[in-house]
Amino acid sequence: DVGNDVLINFAQTLKSFASLKHLKLYRIAGDEFVFLKDVSHHDTSSYISIINEFFHTVENKPILLKQLDDALYLDLTAGISFDKKNTLGTADIALNRAKELHQPFVFYHDSLDSINEITQGVLWKKRIITGLENNLFLPFFQPIVNREQTTVKYEALMRLEYEVEREKS
């Protein structure tokens, strides 16, 4: 009951703020909400100002419950995304990063996206397998010299002969 009362009270705060700032409000999970503003251009600094104002509003507004003698103050974390293709997914990535860093909010950017890293890993795995199957690795030997410039040993390097035509297949 207390959890439901907290959500109802918090939802009222969200609705008021969304209306004041001309934002659309959605509840996407038990305690996850989304502010949405469909714009063609965004000014990051103005959104930082809005986010800070929202956090300030929530931090200074206690939740009073009949069941408790004390007031509750919420601890918020936000993920922000301007990505038009996968707004919720990228906002969720930013949210998780904000939680990891114990920061109130994080803006999504490509370097947060581990999906890109995984995709690159899969691509290189495929290239290496193709290279091994088609004998596309070439050995190179680089001399290692001492102070007198005499070769004392060699470093063996392998290079993958990259062929665009093979990648297409």
Protein Blocks (a to p, Z undefined) as FASTA:
>chain_A
ZZmmmmmmmmmmmmmmmmmnopacddfbfklccdddddfbdcfklmmmmmmmmmmmmmmm
ccddfkbmbdcdddddddddfbfklmmlmmmmmmmmmmmnopabdcddfklmmklmmmmm
mmmmmmmmmmmmnopaccdddddddfkopafbdcddddddddfklmmZZ
